[in-house]
Amino acid sequence: MEAVNRRTAIVTLIGAASAAAGCAVNPPPGMGAAGAQATPAQAEPTPSATVDSRPRAPLTGLPVADATLLNHAAVAVKVSDVQSAHPQLGLNAADIVFVEPNGVSYIRLCAVFHSQFPELVGPVRSIRPVDVPLLSPLKPVFANTGAALWVMAYIGTFARFIENLYSFKAGVHGTAAYYTMPHRFRVHSVFCRPDELRKRAKRMTAPPAEPYLPFAVGAEQASTETSTLTAKVVSVPWGPGDTWSTSYHYDADTGQYLRNEPWGKHVLEDGQRVVTDNVLVVPARWRMAKIYPGGGDPDPVVSIIDGRGKFYYAHQGKYVRGTWTKGAVDELFKFTLDDGSPLLMAPGRTFLELPQLDAKVKFSS
């Protein structure tokens, strides 16, 4: 049987979602080569491997039995990742987490939820300009605490791609969509309910139209399957002199990476370690600019529109490398391996890190 095309497999999700609710999608039985006929001189034909033709979740590439359960928009939430914002809530339910620079030696996360919605996510923080090209291909609902006027104007320019339901917006503030924890430090006290935000969306109601990342489907296998490059530990530098790093340690028992902050293990409020199936590092060009003119230190503005650079992809203790490119604001990243072939990622949850273009990303055993 011919391998299922990557785009077709995910877009099938959209068609299936319009079918009667509750209709489970099951894989077909194994099939041999089409039209093969046995003759007295031939042995019985060997049946080909069964290809899982179930629709796939567009942000994880994982098969789903009931596509109607994903017939809704993705919800992106900006989450503070400075030490004083910890412990956080909800990150292990995200399909994709973008890791972005914030200041010289700090990080801010943008967690995207589609396959599942936790009760609470946060602490919720403000927008950065790079959120626009990262999120535009998804056409999501966006949860945040606003931003400087020029950043809000910038995201407003691309309102056709993003429905911005920030916490102080009329019609959202004071509803069940946002929740304040009084015992938390003031700037880290806002949390959101992503499913409530999804229900309040007026414009963005459809699921992502195509896979955000190049997942292997059908008979394809992830590019790391044949790699000889070891990635039991992945270290991503952020601060000056590559001294302030996040890292991921591969856990062979679970087949996942455990995430670490510069100060120690990344642990959520419920005591769970933050984990991910895939680590995708996309170094990009930064320039320092005044996010808040007239106050505050310069902040990195990450340039990925019409950009390119090297990338590293790690899965189950191995990694591959190559070149990324991205076109217009609403176009997807494209990833090409060093040998010229396209990257194929294993289905699962992904952390995508955006360190500086010349960051010395380290891999070890």
N, C-alpha and C positions, 0 to 999 in steps of 0.2 A: 504494500500500500504506500502511496506517495505521502511524504511527510506533510503535515498541515502547515500551511503558510502562516508566518507569525502574525501578520496584520489580520488575516482572515480569522484566525483562532480567537483573537480578542474582539474583533468587531462582531463576531457571532454573538457575543454577550448582549449587544444592543438589540439585535433581532430577536433573540430569545426572550428578552425582557418584555417585549410587547405581547408575548403569548399568554395564555391563561395562567393566572397566579397559582403557585403550588405545583407546577409541572416540573418534575425532576428531569435532569438531562443525564442519560446513562451512556457510557461508551459502547460502541458496537463490538460484537464478538470478533475474535481474531480471524483474519482472512488470508488466504494464500494468494499467490500471484494471479492476477486476473487472466482468465482464458487459458490457464495451464492445463494440458491434457496428458494423462498418464498413458504410456504405451508399454507394450511388453518388455521393451529394452530399457525402460526408464524406471528409476526408483520412485517411490512416493515423493511428491514435492514437499519440501520443508515449509511449513506455514511461517509467514512473516510475523514479526513481533506486533502485538496489538498497539495501535496508536490511540492515545486518549483524546477523543474528539470533544470532550466536554468544553463548554465555554470557559474562558479564563478571565480572572479578575484583572483589569487593565493596569493596576499599579503594583501588583505582586506577581502576575503571571501564573498564579496558582489556579487549578481547576475548581470550578464551583458546580454543585449539583442543581442549584436553583438560581438561575440568572436574574429572576425578578427581584431577588433580595438586594441586588446591586444597582437597581434602576433608579439611581439618585445621584446628585452631584457629590463630588469630593469636598471635604471641608479642611482647609489649611489653618493652622493655629501657630502664631508666633509665640515662642516659649523662651523665657530668660534662662541662660545657662551659666551665669556667674555663681560663685560659691554661695553667696548670701540668698540666692533664689532656691536653693535646695532645702528639702527634697521636693522633687517635681511629681506631677501626677499624669498618668495616661500615656506616656511615650511608647510603652510596649504594645499598644494597640495600633500604632501608626503603620501605614503601608510604606511610606517613604519619609525620612527625616533629612532635611537639608541642614548642614552645619555651616554657618556663615560667620564672618568676622564682625566683631562689635568692639570698637575701640582698638587700641594697639595690641592688647594681649587678652582679649575676652572673646566669647563666642555667644551667638544667639542662634536658636534653633527655629526651623519652620517645619512643623510636623503635619503630614497630610494623612487624613483619615478617609477611607472609603469602604474597605471590606468590613470594618467593625468600628463602632463608636463607644468609647469608654464614657462613664458617667461624667467625669470631670477631667479637664486638661489644663495645665498651667504650671507656674504662674505665667499669665499672658502679658506680653510686652509689645513694643512698637515696631512698626514697619521699617525695613531698610530698602533702598532702591532696587537691589538685586532680586527682591521678592517678585518684582513685576515680570522679568523674563523667565524666572524659574517656574512661576505658577501659571503664566498665561496659556501654555499649551493644554493645561488641565481644565480651564474654565471653572474654577472652584468658587465656593463661598469662602471668604477670608476673615478670620477672627484675629483681632489685634486691639491695641489700646491707642490707635492713631499714630501720628508722627508729626514732624515739622510741616509747616504749611506747604513748602515746596515739594516735599515728598508726597503729601496727600494730593497735591495738584498733579504730580507725575502719575500716581496710580489712577487718578481720575481720568487721565488721558486715555487709559487703557481699560476703561470700565466695561467695554464690550467683551473683555476676556476674564475679568475678575469682579465678583460681587463683594464689595468691601463692607462688611457688617462690623465696624469697630465698636468698642464697648460703650462709647459715649454718644453714639448715633441715636437720633430720635427714633422711637419704635423698637429699639433694642435695649437701651439702658433701662434698668429697673425691671427687666423681665427675667424669666427663668434661664435665658440664654447665657447670662453672666452671673457670677457669684463672687462675693467678696468674703475673704477669710480675715476677720478682724485681728486675729492673733499674729498674722504675718506682717513683716516689714512692709510699710505702705506701698512702695513701688512694686512689691512682689505679692500683693494681696488679691489680685484679680484672677479668677479662674473662669473657664467657660464650659458649657455643655454643647459639644459639637453637633449632637443630633437635634437639639433645639434650634441651633443656628441653621442647620440644613432645612428644617421645616419652615423657618421664617424667610428663606430666600424667595425672591420674586422673579429673578431673571435666570439664575443658574440652578437649573433643576435636573439637567441631564447628566448621565455618567460620562467620564472621559471617553472621547470617541475612539481613541487608539492607545496602544500601550505606551507608557512614558519611557520605559527602558527596553532594550532589545533582549527580551527573554527568549530562551530556547524553548521551543514547543515541538510537539509531535515526536519524531525520531531524532531530533537534534539534541546535542549535548552541550553543556556549558563549556566555554573556551578553557576554563581552568582544569578540566578533566585530564587533558594531556600535557599540562604545563609541568615543568621540572623546577619552577621557581617557588621557594618556600615562603609562606606567610603565616607562620604560627603567631607572630606578633606583628601588628601594623602600627607604626608610630607616625602621627601627623603633626608637624610643628606649626605653631601659630605665632608665638611671641618673637621679639627681637633675638637674633642669634640662634634661632631654632631651639630655644631653651624651655619653651612653654608648650607642652604637647598633649594632645589626646591620644589614646591608644586603644587597640582592640586585641584581645587575647583569645585565640581559638580554643574552644572547649570540645575535645574529641567526643566526649560522652553525649553531648547534645547536637553536635554538628553546627554550632553557632559561635559567633564572636561575642565576648563579654566586653562592654565598653568601659573605659576608664577616663576619668577627668584628670587634669594635671595634679590635683591634690589627693587622688585616690579612686576607689571603685565608684562607678556611677550607679547609685542605688536610689530607687524611687521611694515614695512615702510608705508604700505597702511592704517595703523590705526587699522587693525583687530587684535583681541586677538588670540593668538595661542590656538587651541582647539584640542581635541582628543576624540575618543570614548572609547578607552581602555588604561588603565595604567598597565603595566606589569613591576614589579620590580624584578630584578634578581641579588641579591648581589653575588659578586664574589671575589676571592682572588686576591689582588694586591701585587706587589713587586716594590719597587722603583729602577729604573735603569737609566743610562745615555742614553737618546734617542739621544742626540747630544754629543758624546764623545769629551771631550776637551773644552766644552762650555755649559753653561746653567745648571740649577738645575736638579736633578734627576726627572724623570717623572714616573707615575704609569704604569706598564706593567700588564695588566689584564689577568689572567689565566683562560680560559674556556675550552680549549681542554682537553678531558678526565677529565672533572671537574664535580662537583656537589655542591649543596647548597639549601637553602630554596628560595621560591619565593612567591610573592603576586600578585594577579590579581584583579583589580578594574574595575567595570563597573556599570554605572547608580546608584552610591551611595552605592554600596555594594561590599564586597570583599571576596575572598577565598584565601587559602594558601596551600602550599605543598612543594614538592622537585623537583628541576630541575636537569637534567643530560645532558651532551653532550659528544659525543665520538670524532671521528676524526675531522680534520679541516673542512671537507666538510659535516659533519653530522649535522642534525637539533637538536635543543633543544628538550628534552622530558620533559613534565610536569606532575607530579602525585600529586593529592590532598592528604591531610592528611588521608582521609578514604581509600586510595588505588585506587581510580577511576581516569581515565585520565581527565585532564583539558579540558573543552570545552569553547572556547571564543566566544563572540558575534561578528558577522561580523562588520567590520569597521576599522577605522584608529587606529594605536597603537603607543604609546610612550613606549619604552623599556629602563628602566634605570638600570645601572650597578654600584651601589655603592659598598663600601667595604663589605666583607663577614659578618662582625659583625655589620653592620649599623643598627641603631635603627629606622626602618621605622615606622612612626606613622600614625594612622587612627583616625579620629574623626567625630563627627556629627555636 
